[in-house]
């Protein structure tokens, strides 16, 4: 629930609040061993950090992807790959962006998910 509230705060442009609540969501998910929720909290916090100009949010998005893939949380992993590609768009070379998109497409196709 906290990860969802954090996400809504970020969508409303309340990035500091999204980071604060996202941190609480992350701590709860880690304490309870809920990897899918941990991935979601990292993704939300990462986007909020990036929206505030903190490029450390990219690390949160990368960690979100790794956690989701490791947990077998397929929709969250696909979301994480997509989010990372969106953030990297315009920041890296075309090669870097296309690699991220290829990983996303491969991940989804290997699991018979909509691509």
C-alpha positions as CSV (number, residue, x, y, z in Angstrom):
1,X,0.0,0.0,0.0
2,X,2.8,2.4,0.9
3,X,4.4,1.9,-2.5
4,X,1.2,2.8,-4.2
5,X,0.8,5.9,-2.1
6,X,4.3,6.9,-3.0
7,X,3.6,6.4,-6.6
8,X,0.6,8.6,-6.5
9,X,2.6,11.3,-4.7
10,X,5.2,11.2,-7.5
11,X,2.5,11.4,-10.2
12,X,1.1,14.5,-8.4
13,X,4.6,16.1,-8.5
14,X,5.2,15.7,-4.8
15,X,8.6,14.1,-5.3
16,X,10.0,14.7,-1.8
17,X,7.0,13.1,-0.3
18,X,7.2,10.2,-2.8
19,X,10.8,9.6,-1.8
20,X,9.9,9.7,1.9
21,X,6.9,7.3,1.6
22,X,8.8,5.2,-0.9
23,X,11.6,4.8,1.7
24,X,9.0,3.6,4.2
25,X,7.6,1.1,1.7
26,X,11.1,-0.1,0.9
27,X,11.9,-0.7,4.5
28,X,8.7,-2.6,5.1
29,X,9.1,-4.7,2.0
30,X,12.7,-5.6,3.0
31,X,11.6,-6.4,6.6
32,X,8.9,-8.7,5.3
33,X,10.9,-10.2,2.5
34,X,8.4,-9.0,-0.2
35,X,10.7,-8.7,-3.2
36,X,8.0,-7.6,-5.7
37,X,7.0,-4.7,-3.4
38,X,10.7,-3.9,-2.9
39,X,11.1,-3.6,-6.6
40,X,8.0,-1.4,-6.9
41,X,9.3,0.9,-4.1
42,X,12.7,1.2,-5.7
43,X,11.2,2.1,-9.0
44,X,8.9,4.8,-7.5
45,X,11.7,6.2,-5.4
46,X,14.1,6.2,-8.4
47,X,11.7,8.1,-10.7
48,X,11.1,10.7,-7.9
49,X,14.8,11.2,-7.4
50,X,15.3,11.6,-11.1
51,X,12.5,14.1,-11.3
52,X,14.3,16.1,-8.6
53,X,17.5,16.0,-10.7
54,X,19.2,13.3,-8.6
55,X,20.8,10.8,-11.1
56,X,21.2,8.4,-8.3
57,X,17.6,7.4,-9.1
58,X,19.0,5.5,-12.1
59,X,20.7,3.2,-9.6
60,X,17.3,2.6,-7.9
61,X,15.7,1.8,-11.2
62,X,18.5,-0.7,-12.1
63,X,18.2,-2.3,-8.7
64,X,14.4,-2.5,-9.1
65,X,14.9,-4.4,-12.4
66,X,17.4,-6.8,-10.8
67,X,15.2,-7.4,-7.8
68,X,12.1,-8.0,-9.9
69,X,13.8,-10.4,-12.3
70,X,15.4,-12.3,-9.4
71,X,12.0,-12.6,-7.7
72,X,10.3,-13.8,-10.8
73,X,7.9,-10.8,-10.5
74,X,7.2,-10.7,-14.3
75,X,5.0,-7.6,-14.6
76,X,7.2,-5.6,-12.2
77,X,10.3,-6.7,-14.1
78,X,8.9,-5.6,-17.4
79,X,7.8,-2.3,-15.9
80,X,11.3,-1.8,-14.4
81,X,13.0,-2.5,-17.8
82,X,10.6,-0.1,-19.5
83,X,11.1,2.6,-16.9
84,X,14.9,2.3,-17.1
85,X,14.7,2.6,-20.9
86,X,12.6,5.7,-20.7
87,X,15.0,7.4,-18.2
88,X,18.0,6.4,-20.3
89,X,16.4,7.8,-23.4
90,X,18.4,11.0,-24.2
91,X,21.0,10.3,-21.6
92,X,23.0,7.5,-23.3
93,X,24.0,6.6,-26.8
94,X,21.6,4.9,-29.0
95,X,23.4,1.6,-28.3
96,X,22.8,1.9,-24.6
97,X,19.1,2.7,-25.1
98,X,18.5,-0.1,-27.6
99,X,20.2,-2.6,-25.4
100,X,17.8,-1.8,-22.6
101,X,14.8,-2.1,-24.9
102,X,16.1,-5.4,-26.3
103,X,16.4,-6.9,-22.8
104,X,12.9,-5.8,-22.1
105,X,11.5,-7.3,-25.3
106,X,13.5,-10.6,-24.7
107,X,12.4,-10.8,-21.1
108,X,8.7,-10.4,-22.1
109,X,8.9,-12.8,-25.1
110,X,10.6,-15.5,-23.1
111,X,7.8,-15.4,-20.7
112,X,5.0,-15.2,-23.3
113,X,4.1,-11.7,-22.1
114,X,2.6,-9.0,-24.4
115,X,5.5,-7.1,-26.0
